[in-house]
């Protein structure tokens, strides 16, 4: 998927993009999901700065612990978090944190959730059960989130969004969208969906007696 990312994001941002002087609102966003679902790819495709990542090569020590086979076919894994930045407008900036997907690194999630205004749950329809834990943790933490279905090229299980919502037992108010994590415009759409969701929740709280 890295080669595809390079191809589809070839017209991406320069290595250094200064933060605008007018920026006065920073929003911390966490991207979570199962192992190999595309979290690092999403951060990499939308970030306006060269993203910080903590990917390491998977070794023999991970056999029996890390998932090295199946649809992901990964040779590296995130061992801490990914970090990127994207300016939505002159004043609002999103700081993106991609959480590690492997179970042995889940203890880091609570620290990443601290100060987080919202989250994106990235879903692979070939392994939807991998997303249950992320959704459960966010609901228990009280963190608003949207669910983005990363549609892979070789995804033969073309479930509809309605079927996916039922499979994940998502509440009607939780936004559910399709995306391609490799494509910058698609990733930005996911983030804007989250920002709009957060805004609607804020307006609803202000309007309540």
N, C-alpha and C positions, 0 to 999 in steps of 0.2 A: 504493500500500500504506500510505502515511502516514495517509490518511483512515480506512482500515479500522483502523489501529492506534489512532487516537484514539477510534474508536467502541468497539472491543473492550476498550480499557484505560481507559475513562472513569472507572471506579471505582478507579483506580490510587492509588499512594501520594502523600502530600503532597510539596510541593517540598523540605521539610527534615525529615528523620527523624534525630534524634540517635542516635549510636552508643551502645549499652547499656554501662554501666559494667562489667557482668559479662563482656563480650566479651574473650576472651584468645587466640583462635585465628583467625588470618586466612589464608585460602587464596586464592592468586592463580590465576585461571582465564582462559584466553584462548579467544575464540571466533573461529574461522577458517572460511574457505570462499571460494567464488568471488564475483565481482562481482555485486551485486544479489541475493544469496541470502537476505538478511534478518538480517544480523548486527546492524546498528544497531537494527533493529526489536526483536530479541530483548533486547538490553541495555535498551532503552527500556521494554519491557513489564514486565520483572522488577525493575528497579532500585527500591530504596526511597528513593533520593535523586534529585534532578533530574540526569539523566545528563549528563556532559560529552561532547560530540561535536565532531568536526572536519569536518563536512560542508561542502563548498563547491559552488557552482553550477558545473556543467560548461559550458565555453565552447568557442568555435570552435577554440581552440588544441588541444583534445583530439581533434579529428576525425582518424580514422585510427589513434588510439592507444586512446582509451576506447571501450567498447562502449555506444553510445547507442541502438541499435535492439534488436529482438528482444523476448523475453518480459519483460525487466526494465523497459523504457521509463522509465529513470531520468533525472532532470534534475540530481541532485546526487550527490556521491561522497565517501566518507571519505578524507581525505588524511593522517591520522596514526593516530588510534585513537579508539574510544569507551570511556568509563569509567563504570561503575556499581557499586552495592553492594547486597547482599542478605543479611540475617541469617537463617541457617537455624534457629538456636535462640539461647538466652541467651548462649552462649559462642562459637559458630562463625559467622564472617562470610566471605562470598565477595566478593572484589574482582574485578570483571569487566572484561576488556579486549577490545574488539572490534577485530580486526585489519583493516586495509584489504584489500579483495579484488582491486584492480587490480594487474596484474603489475608495473607501474612502481614500486609501493610495497612490493613483497615484501621489499626489503632491510631494512625495519623489523621484519620478523618475528622475526629472531634476537634482537633486543633485547627484544621483547615476551615471548619465550619464557624469558628469563632469570628464574629464581626461580619459574617456573610449575610448579605441582603437577600440573595436568591441563588438558585442552582439550576443547572441543566443536567438532566439524566439522559445519557446517550444510550440508545438501545440497538442491539443487533437482533433482528427477528429470528435468526438461526439459533439464538441462545437467550431467549427472553427471560428465562428464569434467573439469569445472572443479574438482572436489574432489580429483582425483588428486594434484595438487601439494601440497595441504595435508596429506593423509594421508602422503605420502612424506616431507615435511619433519618431521612429528611423529615418525614412526617412526625416521628418521635421528637426530633429536634425543633420542630415548629418552623422549619425553613421553607418558604415558598419556592416552588420549582415548576419548570416545564419539562416535558419529555420530548426528545427529538429522536426520531427513528433514522438511523444511519443506513441508507439504502446502498448496499454494496453492489458492484457490477454483477457478481456471480450469485446474487441473492435469489434463489429459486423459490423461496417461501414468501410469495408476495401477499402477505396479509394486508388487509385494509386497515386504515386507522381505527375504524370502529371495532374490528376484531382485536386489534392490539390493545385498545382501551379496556375491552372486556378481559383479555388475558392478564393484564397488569392490575385489574381492579381499580382503575383510576377514577377518582371523583369527577363528576361532570365539569367542575370549574377549573380543573387542571388542564392547561393547554397541551395539545399533542400535535406535533408537526413532523413532516418529512424533511430530511436534509441529506446532503452529501458533504461529509466532514472535510473533504479535500478541496471543496470549492469555497472561495472566500465569500462570495455573495450569499451562498446558502448558509454558511456559518453566521454571517451577520444577521440574516433573517431570524435565525434561532435566538440570538442574543436580543434582538429587538422585540421578539415575542415575549421574552422574559421581562424585559424592561416595561413593556406595556402591561403585562400581568401584574407586576409590582405596583405600577401606577394605579391600576384598577382596584387592587386590594387596599391601597392607601386611601383612595377616594371613598371606598365603601366604608372603611373605618371612620373616616371623618363625617360621613353622612349618617352613621348610626347614632341613636340617642345615647 
